[in-house]
């Protein structure tokens, strides 16, 4: 492959001063970025591969959207997770690229939309015979039951990702706690609420790469065993974004150890099944719980997972024999192959 003109598309926006001033201890934890942002790392890697890589930021303005329409390139590397602070808009950006007939990496607008609405995703998986925790959904007084639920349950936004809106107190054990949590979520997110069976077990992540014959990568485990006693063993916002806290410091991801071969096979086969059922493409990550009795419960699917070299997806790729440069090259090749 010769030199490609590649645009790395990512999102940033400045929170209004009045919104920042209104933030309180009760406000949801939000994403925090590393000093070396992933878009720089991806662009540098594309340069090492001999491509002409540039960055384009979506800052929430119409101007930044219009600039995409005027940009001529061989491929967009789509790292967008939001637009103007709206974490549910990632599928809109993909749809916009599709309308403009632009080539881009990662899942299409349909796969992104399926995964964004967790209740819809769970119904699709149930149709395909893939086990997920039983659930109900609620939105401003309306309760839509899918199954009967028993406490404890975990209560979270149905249309957010990255553990946004999922703090440790998302796990509740009474009607009163449930109603208080629903009320808090409705006050902070314009989103239906997912009420889901709380599953005890090990937190497992399986990356999947490919299209026609997707390959499951080695299993990664987020070790939650060192969380303070009495704390629910969940990958909440405190674990992912609470820098400086014990929860953030003491939880680490690593290649899973001590798993029997049949359990690894079950996790990987389940991940590929989810990937295909939700129409993901190029690369994705499936989050699961491994129950003490060996059963697997799918928690959610993550299209276009975080592509930083230290993140779980790249960690699994390294274990499979791919270094970071090879991983980025493969994702580019997979995307271009779809448009051939």
Buried (B, 14 or more C-beta within 10 A) or exposed (E): EEEBEBBBBBBBBEEEEEEEEEEEEEEBBBBEEEEEBBBEBBBBBBEEBEBEBEBBBBEBEEEBBEBBEEBEBBBBBBBBBBBBBEBBBBBBBBBBBBEBEBBBBBBBBBBBBBBBBBBBBBBBBBEEEBBBBBBBBBBEEEEEEBEEBEEBBBBBBBBBBBBBBBBBBBBBEEEEBBEBBBEBBBEBBEBBBBBBBBBEBBBBBBBBBBBEEBEBBBBBBBBBEEBEEEBBBBBBBBBBBBEEEEBBEBBEBEBBEEBEEEBBEBBBEBBBBBBBBBBBBBBBBBBBBBBEEEEBBBBBBBBBBBBBBEBBBBBBBBBBEBEBBBBBBBBBEBBBEBEE
